[in-house]
Amino acid sequence: MSGLDAATLAALNKDGINKDKAEEYHAAFRVFTRGSEIRVENLRAVLEGSFGASYTESDYQYMLRQFSGDQDTDVVTFPVFAKSMHSKMGNPAYNEAYGDAFDLLLKESGDVELTAGLLKEGMAKLGEDLTDAEAAEMVKAASKKNEFVKLMSESGGVTGGGPAAVAAGGAPAGGVPAAGAGAAAAAAGAAAGPGPAAAAAAPGA
């Protein structure tokens, strides 16, 4: 259960975001906060506390803008986050966020290929628990960065029905097994991706 109320779901539905997608984006939102807003301190806790990454204050402000539809703000609420993610994930150019997520998963290990153990550990930090079998299946198809990006995007994480739909319909061989994993990975990738220096080249910038 997502915990989203009927009014929020109805409002998002008017913007073309159905219940399944809203729940998927809510799972991604909860990667950063269990409250009602994402702030710089929430981003810092996940990226520095969980993944050992290091960013400047300007980087964190840029990340917030990625989640707010380029609005200059100190907080991002779920409805704003959902609309921004929906817009970005409808754009094939945004697939590069999965590449940034891949880099984030490998950041502390220094490895260049993803292992089942690293995938399980990283996705757990993003609030998605994979079984050993699910992690092994995914890594078999996508241990390298280009394979990971291709798998996540083709499974529907960006342009299709999304990981939730894949899971509900029975994941194909090498499919993304965890509902919400695609949105969570994309959100983390958006946060951990290029900073202000690359803002002009970023999708949706």
Disulfide bonds with the S-S distance in Angstrom:
none
